[in-house]
Amino acid sequence: MRKTPPELPTILIFATGGTIGMHDVGNGLEPDPAFLEILEERADRVASRYGYRARVNQLQPAIDSANADEETAPKIARALKARVGAMRASGVVVTHGTDTLAYTASRLAFELSGLGVPVVVTGSQFAHGARPTDAFDNLQLAIRAVTQASPTAPVAIAFGGKILPAVRATKSDAEALSAFRAERDLGVGPRGLPGSPEDAALVRADHARVVSVRFTPGVAAVDLLALASTGAAAMVLECYGAGNAPMTKPGMRDALRTISEQMPVVAITQCALGSVDTDRYAVGRQMAAAGVIAGADLTVEAAIAKLGYLLDRGFSAEEIAHLTPMNLIGECSEPSRRATSTRAAGREDASA
């Protein structure tokens, strides 16, 4: 009696929209209605090389990633949790537009921590029908990454020949095929996500909207107050250097104190490398005294994702102030651990 060959494990390909699924028929790029069929054929062909099969699902409705909002990433996460269970998928590849890919991937890293299967996010700079295109190179890279990752691997981005940690990545180039970079490694020794408060479901029926403002010489206290008055639930301040802000500007200290009493306000650095240290300069200490939370070395994408995740799960402002500088899933390096790592590196250099 002939044995039935075992069914191959499944990789879920979840298409959300973006350039990768577009084509140009003379009026500029627009969604290609044939893309899902093309995607499934190409993905299944690649997956079969690694002993898997691919099955494609789509976010309904698909979006241009520039239109992503605070609801988008949680919606994708809910869909993936349901489909992974129903399909018994062994891994997930999410295709997404590049404009907000790093924001969505960062939030998925929090939402899908503990999912039990690897998740990789990808997209393309050029539409799948363009000549040349990076769409299928990135798709192949993502599928290969999923087949090789452990079930507990953190959410990653596959793009331009690189696999990057989602909570450390940012889009750095609007044209090059290597559109994303991650200047920082994952934080060492993540503590894991805290359990949600028991009444979390009663706290937020909608999703928290987190806004950010980048300090430039023209930013004034009234700008921050105006932004805070829009119904936002938290604010990220992209500060100079080690976490500095124009504290001598009229009303700035009072504005930050007022806003911090209304919502969590987190300071991060505009710099590609380094961390916020509010003890280093007097202006930093003034920010801390006004209630601003030091955001360690979080990227702006990870800061927004982390705040949104914690707020959606009902954590209080005091709890968020405590959790923000902590390394939960690799999204930041805790100051004490950074200092220990730096001292150890110094000893190694000296011995060399």
HELIX and SHEET records of a PDB file:
HELIX    1   1 THR A   19  GLY A   21  5                                   3    
HELIX    2   2 PHE A   35  ARG A   49  1                                  15    
HELIX    3   3 SER A   65  ASN A   67  5                                   3    
HELIX    4   4 THR A   72  MET A   87  1                                  16    
HELIX    5   5 LEU A  101  GLU A  111  1                                  11    
HELIX    6   6 ALA A  135  GLN A  148  1                                  14    
HELIX    7   7 ALA A  166  ARG A  168  5                                   3    
HELIX    8   8 ALA A  200  VAL A  203  1                                   4    
HELIX    9   9 ALA A  221  ALA A  228  1                                   8    
HELIX   10  10 MET A  252  GLN A  262  1                                  11    
HELIX   11  11 ALA A  282  ALA A  289  1                                   8    
HELIX   12  12 VAL A  300  ASP A  312  1                                  13    
HELIX   13  13 ALA A  317  LEU A  323  1                                   7    
HELIX   14  14 PRO A  335  SER A  351  1                                  17    
SHEET    1   A 6 ARG A  53  GLN A  58  0                                        
SHEET    2   A 6 THR A  10  ALA A  15  1                                        
SHEET    3   A 6 GLY A  91  THR A  95  1                                        
SHEET    4   A 6 VAL A 119  THR A 122  1                                        
SHEET    5   A 6 ALA A 156  PHE A 159  1                                        
SHEET    6   A 6 LYS A 162  PRO A 165 -1                                        
SHEET    1   B 2 MET A  22  ASP A  24  0                                        
SHEET    2   B 2 LEU A  29  PRO A  31 -1                                        
SHEET    1   C 2 THR A 170  LYS A 171  0                                        
SHEET    2   C 2 PHE A 180  ARG A 181 -1                                        
SHEET    1   D 4 VAL A 210  ARG A 214  0                                        
SHEET    2   D 4 ALA A 234  CYS A 239  1                                        
SHEET    3   D 4 VAL A 265  THR A 269  1                                        
SHEET    4   D 4 ILE A 293  ALA A 294  1                                        
END                                                                             
